[in-house]
C-alpha cells in the first residue's frame, strides 16, 4: 500500500471499516480481519490455522478458540505503524483504493 493510500486510510474511519472481513497474510500465516478498535488504533486478526485455549473467569481452560492477534495500526500521533508493511491482502486490493 502506498504512503498516500495509508494516509487516506488513517484519516477516514469508513475506509478502515472496509477492511473487516478481508483475508490477510501476516508473518507468513493467514488471518481474517475481524474487528477494528478505532479509538485504540487496533486491528484484530483471527487465525484460520490454529486454535488456542480460552480460559473462563476463574482461569480454568474451557474451550478452543481461533488464535487472535491485536496489532496497532497507528501510533499515538495518528501515523500508520510498520504493520502495514507486514500485511499482505489476499483478496486483492483494499476496496476504495
C-alpha positions, 0 to 999 in steps of 0.5 A: 500500500502506498504512503498516500493510500495509508494516509487516506486510510488513517484519516477516514474511519469508513475506509478502515471499516472496509477492511473487516472481513478481508483475508490477510497474510501476516508473518507468513500465516493467514488471518481474517480481519475481524474487528477494528478498535478505532479509538485504540488504533487496533486491528484484530486478526483471527487465525484460520490455522490454529486454535488456542485455549480460552480460559473462563473467569476463574482461569480454568481452560474451557474451550478452543478458540481461533488464535487472535492477534491485536496489532496497532495500526497507528501510533499515538500521533495518528501515523500508520505503524510498520504493520502495514508493511507486514500485511499482505491482502489476499483478496486483492486490493483494499476496496476504495483504493 
